[in-house]
């Protein structure tokens, strides 16, 4: 069944895909898609975790790439976005009370969807905020997930520490006085998003327009800016995963891929974080913008080659390797 998913001429639903809604413990529902492997031998299952203001449809190309490699692929929309239940009355506000709600949803997806129905071993391919959730969940995923590939993980904001501390103070204060559901920035939703020339996400016009078409045809999948509470919760999550005591409990071998021209998350923060991981490897793709899986082939193929070299891998411990960043574009 694929009637919960939407396709365009340029963005077809991958073959052998079925979809559904998974009810969460609090009554919210997550939209999911499962795509069967398209080749043999079967390599296991990859859970694709996208970022804020993304949806399953945006990852059809990546899902098909993984299926051709012999992986079953699972992808779902986080609560509050895509085709999953929205959190507040204004459905276009990107809202969450705490990132632990995402972690709880991820645990339930594993328990009720992946473990019973998908072939092991299990891997995670996560982007941005989805990668931050993966890190938060990593200590309890150690007995389930063999390896993780985290793309442009949201472990720090660009800019000065003083500026980030100001955002942290402002959002906490606004939350305490009851304004947590207000937009954090004046970035209301518009179908199709900003013009390609102004975007910080990808240098590939074809993929950018393909993704914009998804929302133009299905505007209910879109999302506006984050709320004050979402920003505050994300900064709290970033503080937690950067705590050295927390990092010591991340034991899953992890490949982190950063974008050399990223202006959305801090590549310097990603470097600092990776050097503290026991089983972490860092690759910086020079010149790539934030959404490397939506980037031009020159950048995207470097990511896929790194994925192929790292997954499926083995259960043997990895050595922490941090590459030196190249000059950014």
Protein Blocks (a to p, Z undefined) as FASTA:
>chain_A
ZZlbccdfklccdehiacdddddfkopacdddddddfbdcdebjcdddddehiafklmmm
mmmmmmmnopacdddddehiajbdcfbfblmbccdfbfklmmmmmmmmmmmmmmmmpccd
dddddehjlmmmmmmmmmmmmmmmmbdcdehiafbcedjfklmmmmmmmmmmmmmnopam
gcfbdcdddehiaafklpckbccfklmmmmmmmmmmmmmlpccdddfklmmmmmmmmmmm
mpmklmmmmmbdcdddddfkbckbcfklmmmmmmmpmbbccdddehiafblmlmcfklmm
mmmmmmmmmpgbjabdcddddddddddZZ
